[in-house]
């Protein structure tokens, strides 16, 4: 079976997904990747990695019309005669490739079935989802919770849906350093619970917070509120993939005070760095966190309960806390590593060829 894994995303989690699976399947499958000319993660670069001068923005932009590069890629895809093409992330070029390359079976992953509250791209996402459902042979969702919703909203056949967790490379287990530091990581925007985060920080002056991630425009006043707190190290620039590891390894707990979510890649990142999480119970996050085992789930929007759980977590004795870090790592490795996903992923692809 000849497989192409494609992502034109600048997000390292999607790049890590295709290149980690490429490395896992190389010994047994005719596996290829197609991605950006300058990916941000390290990977085994071989003749089976096609690096393309593709637009870095997934929607329509000036770079969308790099037609020479696009049709050169389409020509190469046709030449390679893939059995399956798998798209990891949304991109306008995906749709064009799917239209011109109809011979292979087409798979497409959908990560956020319901766009986040206040997402300015909500309508664009819904339009792209409708096109994707018309052009694919199978959709991959990342959780069970939203399968029925997706099928109903987009009139999609439930038998053509497969559920498989997002995967990535996993590090070896790393013992905690007990820094009593908490990490909030990722884009700083409203749906990530920015207002919730500010309240939690203010109520916990005795706890050190690292707040790390790019800030969306228009949130300057919110950032100023965070800066007022002496217990915060605020980093508002883009964090390189390798630099990210230091922030996770130096934290004891990863917090997700989100207002909405489908699922969270940050939880996967926490587990691969052997760190438990504390999160509001929103979206399908309850499928990712075993309460009291790999972290703690808190009633949605209950700030006082979140603060109480955070203080409890920080005060855990070393033995109990170390057990939770190991639980988080083991659960993550078993559910979110490329190694654990490769068998179910290839079975889904091979079933489609048989059908």
C-alpha positions as CSV (number, residue, x, y, z in Angstrom):
1,X,0.0,0.0,0.0
2,X,1.4,3.4,-1.0
3,X,0.4,6.2,1.4
4,X,0.9,10.0,1.2
5,X,0.6,11.9,4.5
6,X,0.0,15.6,3.9
7,X,0.0,18.7,6.0
8,X,0.7,22.3,4.9
9,X,0.2,23.5,8.5
10,X,2.8,25.6,10.3
11,X,1.5,24.1,13.6
12,X,4.2,21.8,15.0
13,X,1.6,19.3,16.3
14,X,0.4,18.5,12.8
15,X,3.9,18.4,11.4
16,X,4.9,16.0,14.2
17,X,1.9,13.9,13.5
18,X,2.8,13.1,9.8
19,X,6.6,12.8,10.3
20,X,6.3,10.6,13.4
21,X,4.0,8.3,11.6
22,X,6.3,8.4,8.6
23,X,9.1,7.1,10.8
24,X,6.9,4.4,12.4
25,X,5.7,3.0,9.1
26,X,8.9,3.3,7.0
27,X,9.9,-0.3,7.7
28,X,6.6,-1.9,6.5
29,X,4.8,0.5,4.2
30,X,5.6,2.6,1.1
31,X,5.1,5.8,3.0
32,X,5.6,9.4,1.8
33,X,5.1,12.8,3.3
34,X,4.1,16.1,1.6
35,X,4.6,19.3,3.6
36,X,6.0,22.8,3.9
37,X,9.4,23.5,2.4
38,X,10.7,24.5,5.8
39,X,9.0,22.4,8.5
40,X,9.8,23.5,12.1
41,X,10.4,20.0,13.5
42,X,13.3,17.7,12.8
43,X,12.6,14.6,10.7
44,X,14.2,11.9,8.7
45,X,14.6,13.6,5.3
46,X,14.6,11.1,2.5
47,X,13.5,10.9,-1.1
48,X,10.0,10.1,0.2
49,X,9.6,13.5,1.8
50,X,8.2,16.1,-0.7
51,X,8.8,19.6,0.5
52,X,6.6,22.2,-1.2
53,X,6.5,26.0,-1.4
54,X,2.9,26.0,-0.2
55,X,0.9,28.8,1.4
56,X,1.5,29.0,5.2
57,X,-2.1,30.3,5.7
58,X,-4.8,27.7,5.3
59,X,-7.4,30.0,3.9
60,X,-7.4,32.1,0.7
61,X,-4.5,34.5,0.4
62,X,-2.1,35.8,-2.2
63,X,0.1,32.7,-1.8
64,X,-2.9,30.5,-2.6
65,X,-2.3,31.3,-6.2
66,X,1.2,29.8,-6.4
67,X,-0.2,27.8,-9.3
68,X,3.1,26.6,-10.8
69,X,4.0,25.0,-7.4
70,X,0.5,23.7,-6.9
71,X,0.1,22.0,-10.2
72,X,3.7,20.7,-10.2
73,X,2.7,19.0,-6.9
74,X,-0.5,17.6,-8.4
75,X,1.5,16.2,-11.3
76,X,3.9,14.5,-8.9
77,X,1.0,13.0,-6.8
78,X,-0.5,11.6,-9.9
79,X,2.9,10.2,-11.0
80,X,3.4,8.4,-7.7
81,X,0.0,6.6,-8.0
82,X,-0.7,6.6,-4.3
83,X,-3.4,4.2,-2.9
84,X,-4.3,6.5,-0.1
85,X,-3.8,10.2,0.5
86,X,-4.3,11.4,4.1
87,X,-4.6,15.1,5.0
88,X,-3.8,15.9,8.6
89,X,-5.0,19.5,8.7
90,X,-7.3,21.9,6.8
91,X,-5.8,23.9,3.9
92,X,-7.2,25.4,0.8
93,X,-4.7,23.5,-1.3
94,X,-6.2,20.2,0.1
95,X,-9.4,20.9,-1.7
96,X,-7.7,21.5,-5.1
97,X,-5.6,18.4,-4.7
98,X,-8.7,16.3,-3.9
99,X,-10.5,17.7,-7.0
100,X,-7.6,16.8,-9.4
101,X,-6.4,13.6,-7.7
102,X,-9.5,11.4,-7.6
103,X,-7.9,8.0,-8.1
104,X,-6.5,7.5,-4.6
105,X,-8.7,6.9,-1.6
106,X,-8.9,10.3,0.2
107,X,-8.8,10.6,4.0
108,X,-9.1,13.9,5.9
109,X,-8.7,14.5,9.7
110,X,-11.1,17.0,11.3
111,X,-9.8,18.3,14.7
112,X,-12.2,21.0,15.9
113,X,-15.7,19.8,14.8
114,X,-17.2,22.8,16.5
115,X,-15.2,26.0,16.0
116,X,-14.2,27.7,19.2
117,X,-16.4,30.4,20.8
118,X,-15.7,33.7,19.1
119,X,-13.4,32.2,16.4
120,X,-13.4,34.8,13.6
121,X,-12.9,32.0,11.1
122,X,-16.0,30.0,12.2
123,X,-17.9,30.5,9.0
124,X,-14.9,29.8,6.8
125,X,-14.2,26.5,8.7
126,X,-17.8,25.4,8.2
127,X,-17.6,26.1,4.5
128,X,-14.3,24.1,4.3
129,X,-15.8,21.2,6.2
130,X,-18.7,21.1,3.7
131,X,-16.3,20.8,0.8
132,X,-14.1,18.3,2.6
133,X,-17.1,16.0,3.3
134,X,-18.0,16.1,-0.4
135,X,-14.5,15.2,-1.6
136,X,-13.3,12.6,0.9
137,X,-13.9,8.9,1.2
138,X,-13.4,8.9,4.9
139,X,-13.2,11.4,7.8
140,X,-11.0,10.9,10.8
141,X,-12.3,12.5,14.0
142,X,-10.3,12.9,17.2
143,X,-13.0,12.0,19.7
144,X,-16.3,10.1,20.0
145,X,-18.3,12.9,21.5
146,X,-18.9,14.9,18.4
147,X,-19.4,12.1,15.8
148,X,-23.2,12.3,15.7
149,X,-23.1,16.1,15.7
150,X,-20.7,16.2,12.7
151,X,-22.7,13.6,10.7
152,X,-26.0,15.4,11.3
153,X,-24.6,18.9,10.6
154,X,-22.8,18.0,7.4
155,X,-25.1,15.1,6.2
156,X,-22.2,12.7,6.4
157,X,-22.5,8.9,6.5
158,X,-21.6,7.7,10.0
159,X,-20.1,4.5,8.5
160,X,-17.5,6.6,6.8
161,X,-16.2,8.1,10.1
162,X,-13.3,6.7,12.0
163,X,-12.1,7.8,15.4
164,X,-8.4,7.9,16.3
165,X,-6.5,10.2,18.6
166,X,-4.0,12.7,17.3
167,X,-0.5,11.2,17.8
168,X,3.0,12.5,18.1
169,X,6.6,11.4,19.1
170,X,6.9,10.6,22.8
171,X,10.0,11.2,25.0
172,X,11.1,8.7,27.6
173,X,9.6,9.3,31.0
174,X,11.2,12.1,32.9
175,X,11.0,12.4,36.6
176,X,9.5,15.7,37.9
177,X,11.7,18.5,39.2
178,X,9.2,19.8,41.8
179,X,9.5,23.5,40.9
180,X,6.0,24.3,42.2
181,X,5.5,26.1,38.8
182,X,2.4,26.0,36.7
183,X,2.3,26.3,32.9
184,X,-0.4,27.8,30.7
185,X,0.8,27.1,27.1
186,X,-0.5,28.0,23.7
187,X,-2.2,30.9,21.9
188,X,-3.5,33.5,24.3
189,X,-7.1,34.1,23.2
190,X,-10.6,34.2,24.7
191,X,-11.7,30.6,24.2
192,X,-8.5,29.4,25.9
193,X,-10.1,31.0,29.1
194,X,-8.0,34.2,29.2
195,X,-10.4,35.8,31.7
196,X,-10.5,32.6,33.8
197,X,-6.7,32.5,33.8
198,X,-6.5,36.1,35.1
199,X,-8.8,35.3,38.0
200,X,-7.0,32.1,38.9
201,X,-3.6,33.9,38.9
202,X,-5.0,36.7,41.1
203,X,-6.4,34.2,43.6
204,X,-3.1,32.2,43.8
205,X,-0.4,34.8,44.6
206,X,1.7,32.0,46.3
207,X,2.0,30.0,43.0
208,X,4.4,30.7,40.2
209,X,2.7,30.8,36.7
210,X,4.5,30.6,33.3
211,X,2.1,32.0,30.7
212,X,3.6,31.2,27.3
213,X,2.2,31.8,23.8
214,X,1.4,34.4,21.2
215,X,-1.3,36.9,22.0
216,X,-4.2,37.4,19.5
217,X,-4.7,41.1,18.5
218,X,-7.1,43.2,20.6
219,X,-6.2,41.5,23.9
220,X,-3.6,44.1,25.0
221,X,-5.7,45.1,28.1
222,X,-6.0,41.5,29.2
223,X,-2.3,41.0,28.9
224,X,-1.7,44.1,30.9
225,X,-3.9,42.5,33.7
226,X,-1.7,39.4,33.7
227,X,1.5,41.5,33.8
228,X,0.3,43.2,37.0
229,X,0.9,40.0,39.0
230,X,4.3,39.4,40.4
231,X,3.8,35.6,40.3
232,X,3.7,35.5,36.5
233,X,6.5,35.0,33.9
234,X,4.8,36.1,30.7
235,X,6.2,35.2,27.3
236,X,4.2,36.4,24.4
237,X,6.3,35.6,21.4
238,X,6.3,32.5,19.2
239,X,7.9,29.5,20.9
240,X,10.1,27.3,18.7
241,X,9.4,23.6,18.9
242,X,12.6,22.7,20.7
243,X,12.3,25.6,23.2
244,X,8.8,24.4,24.1
245,X,10.2,21.3,25.8
246,X,12.0,23.4,28.5
247,X,8.7,25.1,29.6
248,X,6.9,21.7,30.0
249,X,9.8,20.0,31.8
250,X,10.2,22.9,34.2
251,X,6.5,22.9,35.1
252,X,4.9,20.7,37.7
253,X,1.3,21.1,36.3
254,X,-0.2,22.2,33.0
255,X,-3.4,24.1,33.4
256,X,-6.2,24.5,30.8
257,X,-8.9,27.0,32.2
258,X,-10.6,26.8,28.8
259,X,-14.1,28.2,28.0
260,X,-14.5,25.8,25.1
261,X,-12.6,23.0,23.4
262,X,-13.2,20.0,21.2
263,X,-10.1,18.3,22.5
264,X,-6.7,19.7,23.4
265,X,-3.3,19.1,21.8
266,X,-1.8,20.8,24.9
267,X,-2.9,17.8,27.0
268,X,-1.0,15.5,24.6
269,X,2.0,17.7,24.9
270,X,1.7,17.6,28.7
271,X,1.6,13.8,28.8
272,X,4.6,13.4,26.4
273,X,6.6,15.6,28.8
274,X,5.4,13.4,31.8
275,X,3.2,16.2,33.3
276,X,-0.3,15.9,34.7
277,X,-3.0,18.5,33.9
278,X,-5.8,20.5,35.5
279,X,-8.6,21.4,33.2
280,X,-12.2,22.6,33.1
281,X,-14.4,19.8,31.9
282,X,-15.4,21.3,28.5
283,X,-15.8,19.6,25.1
284,X,-14.4,16.1,25.0
285,X,-11.5,16.9,27.4
286,X,-13.0,14.3,29.7
287,X,-11.9,11.7,27.1
288,X,-8.3,12.8,27.6
289,X,-8.0,13.3,31.3
290,X,-8.6,10.5,33.9
291,X,-9.7,12.6,36.9
292,X,-7.5,11.9,39.9
293,X,-5.1,9.8,37.9
294,X,-3.6,11.7,35.0
295,X,-4.8,15.1,36.3
296,X,-7.9,16.8,37.6
297,X,-11.1,17.8,35.9
298,X,-13.0,20.8,37.3
299,X,-16.6,21.8,36.8
300,X,-16.9,24.1,33.8
301,X,-16.4,27.8,34.8
302,X,-16.1,27.1,38.5
303,X,-13.1,29.4,39.3
304,X,-13.1,28.7,43.1
305,X,-13.1,25.0,42.5
306,X,-10.2,25.3,40.0
307,X,-8.2,27.3,42.5
308,X,-8.9,24.8,45.2
309,X,-7.8,21.9,43.0
310,X,-4.7,23.7,41.9
311,X,-3.6,24.4,45.5
312,X,-4.3,20.8,46.3
313,X,-2.3,19.6,43.4
314,X,0.7,21.8,44.2
315,X,0.7,20.6,47.8
316,X,0.8,16.9,46.9
317,X,3.6,14.9,48.5
318,X,6.4,13.9,46.2
319,X,5.4,10.2,46.1
320,X,1.8,10.9,45.1
321,X,2.8,13.6,42.6
322,X,5.4,11.3,41.0
323,X,2.8,8.6,40.6
324,X,0.5,11.1,38.7
325,X,3.4,12.1,36.4
326,X,4.0,8.5,35.6
327,X,0.3,7.9,35.1
328,X,0.1,10.9,32.7
329,X,3.1,9.6,30.7
330,X,1.8,6.0,30.4
331,X,-1.7,7.1,29.5
332,X,-0.3,9.5,26.9
333,X,2.1,7.0,25.4
334,X,-0.6,4.4,25.2
335,X,-3.1,6.7,23.6
336,X,-1.3,9.6,21.8
337,X,2.1,8.2,20.6
338,X,2.7,7.4,16.9
339,X,3.9,4.0,18.0
340,X,0.5,3.2,19.6
341,X,-1.5,4.7,16.7
342,X,0.3,3.0,13.8
343,X,-1.6,-0.3,13.9
344,X,-5.1,1.2,14.1
345,X,-4.2,3.9,11.6
346,X,-3.0,1.4,8.9
347,X,-5.9,-0.9,9.6
348,X,-8.3,1.9,8.8
349,X,-6.4,2.7,5.6
350,X,-6.2,-1.0,4.5
351,X,-9.9,-1.5,5.2
352,X,-10.7,1.3,2.9
353,X,-8.7,-0.3,0.1
354,X,-10.5,-3.6,0.5
355,X,-13.9,-1.8,0.4
